[in-house]
Amino acid sequence: MNTAPTNVGTTGRRVFVARLADTGVFDPLGEKVGKVHDVVATIPLAGPANVIGFVVEVGPRRRVFLPMTRVTAIKPGALITTGLLNMRRFTQRPIETLIISQLFDRIVTMNDESGEVRILDVGIEQRRPRDWIVAKLHVQRVRQTSLGFRRGGETMTVGIGEVTGLLKTDSTQAATALVQHTEDMKAADLADFLHSLPVDRQLAVALELPDERLADVLEELGDDDRVSIVSRLDAGRAADVLDVMQPDDAADLVSELPDTTAQSLLALMEPDEAEDVRRLLIYEESTAGSLMTTEPVILGPDATVAQMLAAVRREDLPASLATMVCVTRPPMETPTGKYLGSVHIQRALREPPQTLLGTILDADVEPVSPGAHVATVTRLLATYNLTVLPVTDEDGHLLGAVSVDDVLDELLPDDWRDYDDDVTDRLMARSIDG
């Protein structure tokens, strides 16, 4: 993110926070122990705003607090610590402000009565060893259009004392700069980041994300978070996002919504997408029907290996579904014609491109019925080392397929995204402490 002035960077005793994001955190021996996720400050009504530490990401979905007293140096591309990290998860206190998550994009007012500005970046300065304060704000003037919209104007760097409203939360606060900070995150990591944000910031980020990106993130979020976000989106936007979600994930989400809200959104969705979701909603929980997607990769027996490889190369196709193609008679959309068998990607890669799929079918693995319990699905996936299991009706028509990631979601505890176990804690502590 290039929001800070180009002539002020990590030289001297001033650092702009946007350039600290994702910076490596190293112990005195040069071993990397994590990376900077956010900067924690306390901003009083009067007096200096102190930087009290950093939120450091030390592993997948795990963030801990690093006090400023344990930071020995802030250098370009590196934060040097004493080597001691408290491995308990970071929990924000009411007096604390997360600079990246909460201050970026906040609208404040210039004290010289020249109008409102939007915070793009925050400069912190060192007063003494291990003593840093929030000193500068890199801002952009905000102009109101005739229709009442806010538009950006010139950018400038001002002192923190030159603005008011720094502590005032704004329900309409955008998340443009914050979203730029998350552009390179995988969907699962962005979902975890969203989970850590206050509710109003979750919605602000969701409003800034494109439909496809938001759909990917909602598929990775827990039920409480995604229901909260979708419930507060404009109904038309929520329906658009549901349209591009995987049908099984969309059905799971819709099932968690109040019935009136769910029916309204289904009515606004594209008819074909809504029909897929309605079909999945009729199945009981913990069955193959409730877990399956209605959009596995489906080809006919006359399709070639070359066509199969092109089909599984789609960027929007989940990795688990790309490992196998279901071969059926027409029609090719679920519910299809008669299911004939499957072709695994490894088998296809060993065949000439012109080979017909009908000649290399694997018909040994029997599909399951939509009423099959998740325990049966799990046993079959494990027994035959599969990542996808076809689901057919009593007449042999393909209804969909269950992927291993959906089975894991079903089997893991509801709060698995927040789950810590003592073994993991001990192993991580040992790796950090050496």
Helices and strands as residue ranges (DSSP letters): E 14-16, G 17-19, E 24-26, E 32-42, E 49-59, E 62-67, G 68-70, E 71-75, E 78-81, E 96-98, I 99-103, E 107-110, E 116-128, E 131-144, E 150-159, G 160-162, E 163-164, H 176-181, H 187-195, H 199-208, H 211-220, H 223-232, H 235-244, H 247-256, H 259-268, H 271-281, H 288-291, E 298-299, H 305-311, G 321-323, E 324-328, E 339-344, H 345-349, G 357-359, H 374-383, E 388-392, E 398-403, H 404-411, G 416-418, H 422-433
